[in-house]
Amino acid sequence: MAKHEKLDYVEFPARDLDATKRFFAQAFGWTFEDYGPDYIAFSNEGLDGGFCRRAARRAVRCWCSTAHASTRHWRRSKPRAARS
């Protein structure tokens, strides 16, 4: 169960999702679920989250979804690097 004022989901950009999956699977034993060609998610690893495909040398274009456990309100926002 999510706790109030605690991180419950994080997203990171990655240039190569296959290499990212291999690294985290080998280093930490993580498992992933694919959501199309541009997003992979991990869960039950102490913190849930995902990696979105990012083109080399560009601003981060991932969208973050966060749940506020106390209000059960979902918010969708761009990371600071992608806001304009």
N, C-alpha and C positions, 0 to 999 in steps of 0.2 A: 504494500500500500504506500502511496506517495505521502510524504510528510510536508507540512506547511513550511514554506521558506527554504526548501531544499531543492537542489537540482534533481530533475527526474528524467530529462532527455537532453542530449547534446548532439550537435551536428558539426562535422568537420569537412572542409573541402579536401579532395584528393585528386591528383592528376591521373592516376592509374588504379582503378578500383580492384582489378584482379590482383595486382601486386599488394595492395593494401589488405585485401582479404587474406592472401597467403601469409603476409607478415604477422598480422594479429592472430591468425589461427595457429601458426607455428610458435610464436612467442608466448601467447597467453591462453591458447586453446579456445579462442572465441569462435562462435558459429554465426553465420550471417544469413539473412534472407534478402534476396534480390527483389527490388521494386523497379523493374525496367532496366534499361542500359545505363542510367545515370544516377542510381541511388541504391545503396546497400544499408541494411540496418542490423544492429546487434542488440541483444537483450539478455537479461538474466546474467549479466557480467558484473553486477554491483551497481551499474548505471546503464540505462538504456540509451541508445543513440544511433547515429548513422553517419555515413560518408556520402557526399554528393560529388559527382564528377565536376572537375574544374579545369578549364583550359589553361594551358601554360601562360604565365606572364599576364594574366588578366585579373581584374577585380573579382572578388568572391561573388558568385551569383546564386548561392544556395539560399533557400528559404528556410527559416527555422519555425518550428511549431512548438509552442510551450504550453503546458497545462498548469494552471494554478490550482493546486489541490484544495485550497480553502474555499474557492468559489466555483470550481469545476468549469471555469471559463477558458475556452481555447482562444489563443491569440496567434495570428500569423504575421510575422514581420521580417523585413529584410535585415541582414546583418549590416552594421554600420558602413562597411566598405562598399556595399552595393546601393546604399541610399543616396539619392540625389534629388 
